[in-house]
Amino acid sequence: MIDTAPERRALADRLENAGLLRTPHWRAAVESVPRELFLHPGVFLPMGGGRWQPVSTVGTAPAEWTRIAYRDESLTTQLDGHLTADQTSEPVTGVPTSSSTMPTTVIGMIEELGLEADHHVLEIGTGTGYSSALMCHRVGEDNVTTVEVDPDVAARADLALEAAGYSTWTVTGDGLLGHPPRAPYDRVIATCAVRRIPHTWIRQTKPGGVILATLGSWPYGTGLAKVTVGEGGIAEGWIIGRSSFMQARSQFTAPVSGDLSARTAYADSERSTTVPPTMLEEWMPAFLTQLAAPGAQFTRAATSDGSPLLYLFDPDRESFAEFVANGTGWTVRQGGPVSLWDDIEQALVAWQDAGSPDFSVVRLRITSRHHTYWIGERPTLRWQHRIA
């Protein structure tokens, strides 16, 4: 077995030079926790075209395995909710369902969390257990509770944590709605994306405690929310930057599929767009779209001659918007009870009029009944989502 202490020190140096690793106790954690222990039984490396190359710990040269483990990349450890790299030797297709998040993201979030040595912390989404181990090093294993919905993933994380010298509270089940032990917590951190922060998390956090979670249901265009819990079950804060995580399985939104032309056959209106729908391929406009139309999904396709087609679908409200390039711009056809593009376009135009600010201006207030987001004082840049 290779001693990876030099690689851990080099990783800490890179994170410190990037301005992400700011405090000595987190540097000590990065230098102490071997990331390679949390990648068993292997990883899937992207090949392009939706294909993945399995690389298992058995049969891979130790030097090569170490090189992979200390890349500053997210490393996929499970596909389609069951497949691990030791179960196949050939390239496969699949959807990632568990991974070891890239260290820059892990450390950036943990530093932002403001963990103190005596804090109790709840982690939603154990995954491989690497971030759990880092937090155990900082606050002690008895002060860390981590929740993982997939029992197989949880079992592998427990083995890795034990190999690294930690034995923490690992809860298998739905941490979105459940009541893990040791509440209330000083800090809550989610290493999965959620459409909304469940009020259960707020109830399990002490007044003055902090919750850090990625908000959004798209694979991009999601924002990192940092809220402070107050009295009366209310939390307030900001969207502090971009963030990208796999969707929490209990809130996973299946992509729209099937005959898209049939879904959009009957439109109620047709007009030219004021702003191009290609804006939705950019991170901040995609985030605003999810505020203006929380159930919307963005889909790309093409006509038989290769012309681009873009769609928005809102399955919950049975509404759609279809976009067709018309040479000088885009035409939008809308159908269903809601004029989906009208609401989104209004938000995008208002955002442009406000100077196209970034995430850091988005405020957030959570109660037991609503999530409210706003930018400045403009009514057109205020959105309220009712909690069902």
C-alpha positions as CSV (number, residue, x, y, z in Angstrom):
1,M,0.0,0.0,0.0
2,I,1.3,3.4,-1.0
3,D,1.7,6.1,1.7
4,T,-0.4,9.0,0.4
5,A,0.7,11.6,2.9
6,P,2.6,13.5,0.2
7,E,-0.5,13.6,-2.0
8,R,-2.6,14.8,0.9
9,R,-0.2,17.6,1.6
10,A,-0.1,18.5,-2.1
11,L,-3.9,18.6,-2.1
12,A,-3.9,20.8,0.9
13,D,-1.4,23.1,-0.8
14,R,-3.6,23.4,-3.9
15,L,-6.7,24.1,-1.9
16,E,-4.9,26.7,0.2
17,N,-3.4,28.4,-2.9
18,A,-6.9,28.5,-4.4
19,G,-8.1,30.4,-1.4
20,L,-10.5,27.7,-0.3
21,L,-8.6,26.1,2.6
22,R,-8.3,29.0,5.0
23,T,-8.0,27.6,8.5
24,P,-5.3,25.4,10.1
25,H,-7.8,22.8,11.5
26,W,-9.2,22.1,8.1
27,R,-5.8,21.8,6.6
28,A,-5.0,19.3,9.3
29,A,-8.1,17.3,8.3
30,V,-7.2,17.3,4.6
31,E,-3.7,16.1,5.4
32,S,-5.0,13.4,7.8
33,V,-7.9,11.8,5.9
34,P,-6.9,9.5,3.0
35,R,-9.4,10.1,0.1
36,E,-8.5,6.8,-1.5
37,L,-10.1,4.9,1.3
38,F,-13.5,6.4,0.4
39,L,-13.4,5.3,-3.3
40,H,-13.8,1.5,-2.8
41,P,-14.6,-0.7,-4.7
42,G,-13.8,1.7,-7.5
43,V,-14.9,4.6,-9.7
44,F,-16.3,5.3,-13.1
45,L,-14.4,7.7,-15.3
46,P,-16.3,9.7,-18.0
47,M,-15.5,8.7,-21.6
48,G,-17.9,11.0,-23.4
49,G,-21.2,10.2,-25.1
50,G,-22.7,9.1,-21.8
51,R,-20.3,6.2,-21.4
52,W,-18.2,5.4,-18.3
53,Q,-15.0,3.4,-17.9
54,P,-14.9,1.3,-14.7
55,V,-11.7,1.4,-12.7
56,S,-11.7,-0.9,-9.7
57,T,-9.3,-0.9,-6.8
58,V,-8.5,-4.5,-7.5
59,G,-6.3,-4.8,-10.6
60,T,-5.3,-1.1,-10.7
61,A,-1.7,-0.3,-10.1
62,P,-1.3,1.5,-6.7
63,A,0.4,4.5,-8.3
64,E,-2.4,4.9,-10.8
65,W,-5.1,4.5,-8.2
66,T,-3.4,7.2,-6.1
67,R,-3.2,9.5,-9.0
68,I,-7.0,9.1,-9.7
69,A,-7.9,9.5,-6.0
70,Y,-6.2,12.9,-5.7
71,R,-7.5,14.5,-8.8
72,D,-9.5,17.6,-8.0
73,E,-12.6,16.0,-9.6
74,S,-15.9,14.5,-8.6
75,L,-15.4,10.7,-8.9
76,T,-18.5,8.7,-9.6
77,T,-18.8,5.6,-7.5
78,Q,-22.3,4.3,-8.4
79,L,-24.5,4.3,-11.5
80,D,-28.2,3.8,-11.7
81,G,-28.6,3.3,-8.0
82,H,-26.8,-0.1,-7.9
83,L,-23.9,-0.6,-10.3
84,T,-20.3,-0.3,-8.9
85,A,-17.0,-0.5,-10.7
86,D,-16.2,-3.9,-9.5
87,Q,-19.2,-5.4,-11.2
88,T,-18.1,-4.7,-14.7
89,S,-14.9,-4.5,-16.7
90,E,-16.3,-3.0,-19.9
91,P,-17.4,0.6,-20.5
92,V,-21.1,1.2,-19.6
93,T,-23.8,3.8,-19.8
94,G,-25.7,5.0,-16.8
95,V,-26.7,7.9,-14.6
96,P,-24.4,8.7,-11.6
97,T,-26.2,8.2,-8.3
98,S,-23.3,8.4,-5.8
99,S,-19.9,10.1,-6.0
100,S,-17.0,11.5,-4.1
101,T,-17.4,15.3,-4.6
102,M,-14.4,17.2,-5.9
103,P,-12.3,18.4,-2.9
104,T,-12.5,22.1,-3.9
105,T,-16.3,21.9,-3.4
106,V,-16.1,19.8,-0.2
107,I,-13.6,22.1,1.5
108,G,-15.3,25.3,0.2
109,M,-18.6,24.2,1.8
110,I,-17.1,23.0,5.0
111,E,-15.1,26.2,5.5
112,E,-18.3,28.2,4.8
113,L,-20.2,26.2,7.4
114,G,-18.2,27.7,10.3
115,L,-17.9,24.5,12.3
116,E,-16.5,25.0,15.8
117,A,-14.9,22.2,17.9
118,D,-17.9,21.8,20.1
119,H,-20.6,21.8,17.4
120,H,-23.0,19.0,16.6
121,V,-23.4,18.7,12.8
122,L,-26.0,16.9,10.7
123,E,-24.9,15.8,7.2
124,I,-27.6,15.0,4.7
125,G,-26.1,12.6,2.1
126,T,-23.2,10.5,3.4
127,G,-22.1,9.4,-0.1
128,T,-18.6,7.9,0.2
129,G,-18.1,9.3,3.7
130,Y,-15.1,11.5,2.8
131,S,-16.7,14.8,4.0
132,S,-18.0,13.0,7.0
133,A,-14.5,11.9,7.9
134,L,-13.2,15.5,7.5
135,M,-15.9,16.8,9.9
136,C,-15.1,14.0,12.4
137,H,-11.5,15.1,12.4
138,R,-12.6,18.6,13.3
139,V,-15.4,18.1,15.8
140,G,-15.0,14.5,16.9
141,E,-16.9,11.5,15.7
142,D,-19.5,11.7,18.5
143,N,-20.6,15.1,17.2
144,V,-21.3,14.1,13.6
145,T,-24.5,12.5,12.4
146,T,-24.7,11.6,8.7
147,V,-27.7,10.4,6.8
148,E,-27.7,8.2,3.6
149,V,-30.8,7.0,1.9
150,D,-29.1,4.1,0.1
151,P,-28.2,1.3,2.5
152,D,-25.5,-0.1,0.2
153,V,-23.8,3.3,-0.1
154,A,-24.1,3.7,3.7
155,A,-22.5,0.4,4.3
156,R,-19.5,1.2,2.1
157,A,-19.2,4.6,3.8
158,D,-19.2,3.0,7.3
159,L,-16.4,0.6,6.2
160,A,-14.4,3.5,4.8
161,L,-14.9,5.6,7.9
162,E,-13.8,2.7,10.1
163,A,-10.7,2.2,8.0
164,A,-9.9,5.8,8.4
165,G,-10.3,5.5,12.2
166,Y,-13.8,7.0,12.7
167,S,-17.1,5.6,13.9
168,T,-19.8,8.2,13.7
169,W,-23.7,8.2,13.8
170,T,-24.7,6.9,10.3
171,V,-28.4,6.9,9.8
172,T,-29.8,4.9,6.8
173,G,-33.1,6.3,5.6
174,D,-34.7,9.4,4.3
175,G,-33.0,12.2,6.1
176,L,-35.2,14.8,4.3
177,L,-38.2,14.0,6.5
178,G,-36.8,11.8,9.2
179,H,-35.6,12.8,12.7
180,P,-32.0,11.7,13.1
181,P,-30.7,11.4,16.7
182,R,-29.0,14.2,18.7
183,A,-31.2,17.1,17.4
184,P,-31.1,20.0,17.7
185,Y,-27.9,20.6,15.7
186,D,-25.6,23.6,15.5
187,R,-25.0,23.0,11.8
188,V,-26.7,21.2,8.9
189,I,-25.0,20.5,5.6
190,A,-26.5,18.8,2.6
191,T,-24.3,17.1,0.0
192,C,-27.2,16.6,-2.4
193,A,-29.4,19.1,-4.2
194,V,-32.9,19.7,-3.0
195,R,-35.8,21.7,-4.6
196,R,-36.5,23.3,-1.3
197,I,-35.0,23.1,2.2
198,P,-37.3,20.9,4.2
199,H,-38.7,22.6,7.3
200,T,-37.8,19.5,9.2
201,W,-34.1,20.6,8.9
202,I,-35.0,24.0,10.4
203,R,-36.8,22.4,13.3
204,Q,-33.7,20.2,14.0
205,T,-31.4,23.2,14.1
206,K,-30.7,25.4,17.1
207,P,-31.6,29.1,16.9
208,G,-28.5,30.7,15.5
209,G,-27.5,27.6,13.8
210,V,-26.6,27.5,10.1
211,I,-28.0,25.3,7.2
212,L,-26.0,25.0,4.0
213,A,-27.7,23.3,1.0
214,T,-27.8,23.3,-2.8
215,L,-31.2,24.5,-4.2
216,G,-32.6,23.5,-7.6
217,S,-33.7,20.5,-9.6
218,W,-31.6,20.9,-12.7
219,P,-28.1,19.4,-13.2
220,Y,-26.8,23.0,-13.5
221,G,-28.2,26.4,-12.6
222,T,-28.4,25.5,-8.9
223,G,-27.4,27.8,-6.1
224,L,-25.8,27.3,-2.7
225,A,-28.1,28.6,0.1
226,K,-26.8,29.6,3.5
227,V,-29.5,30.4,6.0
228,T,-29.4,31.1,9.7
229,V,-32.2,29.7,11.9
230,G,-34.1,32.1,14.1
231,E,-36.9,31.8,16.6
232,G,-40.3,30.5,15.6
233,G,-39.2,28.1,12.9
234,I,-38.0,30.8,10.5
235,A,-34.7,30.8,8.6
236,E,-33.2,33.6,6.5
237,G,-30.1,34.0,4.4
238,W,-28.6,34.3,0.9
239,I,-27.7,32.3,-2.1
240,I,-23.9,32.6,-1.8
241,G,-22.8,31.1,-5.1
242,R,-23.0,28.3,-7.6
243,S,-23.2,24.7,-6.5
244,S,-23.8,21.4,-8.2
245,F,-24.8,18.1,-6.5
246,M,-26.8,15.0,-7.4
247,Q,-30.4,15.4,-6.7
248,A,-31.7,13.9,-3.4
249,R,-33.4,10.7,-4.4
250,S,-36.7,11.5,-2.6
251,Q,-36.9,14.8,-4.6
252,F,-35.5,13.4,-7.9
253,T,-37.2,14.8,-11.0
254,A,-37.3,12.3,-13.9
255,P,-36.4,14.0,-17.3
256,V,-39.1,14.5,-19.8
257,S,-39.0,11.8,-22.5
258,G,-41.2,10.3,-25.2
259,D,-42.7,12.0,-28.3
260,L,-42.0,15.7,-27.7
261,S,-43.8,16.7,-30.9
262,A,-47.0,15.0,-29.6
263,R,-46.6,16.8,-26.2
264,T,-46.5,20.1,-28.0
265,A,-49.0,19.5,-30.8
266,Y,-51.7,21.9,-29.5
267,A,-50.5,25.4,-28.6
268,D,-52.7,28.2,-27.3
269,S,-50.4,31.0,-28.4
270,E,-47.4,31.8,-30.6
271,R,-45.1,34.8,-30.6
272,S,-41.5,36.0,-30.9
273,T,-39.5,35.9,-27.8
274,T,-38.1,39.0,-26.1
275,V,-35.0,37.2,-24.9
276,P,-33.5,34.1,-26.5
277,P,-34.2,30.8,-24.7
278,T,-30.5,29.9,-25.1
279,M,-30.1,32.1,-22.0
280,L,-31.3,29.1,-20.0
281,E,-28.0,27.3,-20.9
282,E,-26.3,29.9,-18.6
283,W,-26.1,29.3,-14.9
284,M,-27.8,32.4,-13.4
285,P,-30.6,32.5,-15.9
286,A,-31.2,28.8,-15.3
287,F,-31.4,29.5,-11.6
288,L,-33.9,32.3,-12.1
289,T,-36.0,30.1,-14.3
290,Q,-36.3,27.6,-11.4
291,L,-37.5,30.4,-9.2
292,A,-40.0,31.7,-11.7
293,A,-41.3,28.3,-12.6
294,P,-40.2,25.7,-10.0
295,G,-41.5,22.7,-11.9
296,A,-40.1,23.6,-15.3
297,Q,-37.7,21.3,-17.1
298,F,-35.5,22.4,-20.0
299,T,-35.1,20.0,-22.9
300,R,-33.0,20.2,-26.1
301,A,-33.8,18.4,-29.4
302,A,-33.5,19.0,-33.1
303,T,-35.6,18.8,-36.3
304,S,-35.0,16.2,-39.0
305,D,-32.8,18.8,-40.8
306,G,-30.7,19.5,-37.7
307,S,-32.4,22.8,-36.7
308,P,-32.4,23.3,-32.9
309,L,-35.5,22.8,-30.9
310,L,-35.7,23.9,-27.2
311,Y,-38.5,23.0,-24.8
312,L,-39.8,23.9,-21.4
313,F,-42.2,21.4,-19.8
314,D,-43.9,21.7,-16.4
315,P,-45.5,18.3,-15.9
316,D,-47.2,19.3,-12.6
317,R,-49.1,22.1,-14.4
318,E,-49.4,20.3,-17.7
319,S,-47.9,23.2,-19.6
320,F,-45.2,23.6,-22.2
321,A,-43.2,26.1,-24.2
322,E,-41.6,25.1,-27.5
323,F,-38.9,27.3,-29.1
324,V,-38.0,27.3,-32.8
325,A,-35.2,29.3,-34.3
326,N,-36.7,31.6,-37.0
327,G,-33.5,32.9,-38.6
328,T,-33.3,36.3,-36.8
329,G,-34.5,35.1,-33.4
330,W,-36.8,32.6,-31.7
331,T,-40.5,31.8,-31.9
332,V,-42.2,30.4,-28.8
333,R,-45.4,28.3,-28.8
334,Q,-47.1,27.8,-25.5
335,G,-49.8,25.5,-24.3
336,G,-51.5,24.4,-21.1
337,P,-53.1,26.2,-18.2
338,V,-49.9,28.3,-17.6
339,S,-48.1,30.5,-20.1
340,L,-44.8,29.1,-18.9
341,W,-42.4,31.3,-20.9
342,D,-44.2,34.5,-20.0
343,D,-43.4,34.2,-16.3
344,I,-39.8,33.1,-17.0
345,E,-39.2,35.8,-19.6
346,Q,-40.5,38.5,-17.3
347,A,-38.0,37.4,-14.6
348,L,-35.1,37.3,-17.1
349,V,-35.9,40.8,-18.5
350,A,-36.2,42.2,-15.0
351,W,-32.9,40.7,-14.0
352,Q,-31.2,42.2,-17.1
353,D,-32.8,45.6,-16.2
354,A,-31.3,45.3,-12.7
355,G,-27.8,44.9,-14.3
356,S,-27.7,41.1,-14.5
357,P,-26.4,40.6,-10.9
358,D,-25.0,37.2,-9.8
359,F,-26.2,34.9,-7.1
360,S,-24.9,36.9,-4.2
361,V,-27.9,39.3,-4.4
362,V,-30.6,36.6,-4.0
363,R,-32.2,36.7,-0.5
364,L,-34.1,33.7,1.0
365,R,-36.6,33.4,3.8
366,I,-38.1,30.1,4.9
367,T,-41.1,29.5,7.1
368,S,-43.2,26.4,7.7
369,R,-45.5,27.5,4.8
370,H,-43.3,29.3,2.2
371,H,-39.9,29.7,0.6
372,T,-39.6,33.4,-0.5
373,Y,-36.8,34.6,-2.7
374,W,-36.1,38.2,-3.8
375,I,-33.6,40.4,-5.5
376,G,-33.7,44.1,-4.4
377,E,-37.1,45.8,-4.2
378,R,-38.5,44.9,-7.6
379,P,-41.8,43.0,-7.4
380,T,-40.9,41.2,-10.7
381,L,-37.8,39.8,-8.9
382,R,-39.7,38.3,-6.0
383,W,-41.0,34.7,-5.9
384,Q,-42.9,32.7,-3.2
385,H,-43.1,29.0,-3.3
386,R,-45.7,27.4,-1.2
387,I,-44.7,24.2,0.7
388,A,-47.2,21.5,0.0
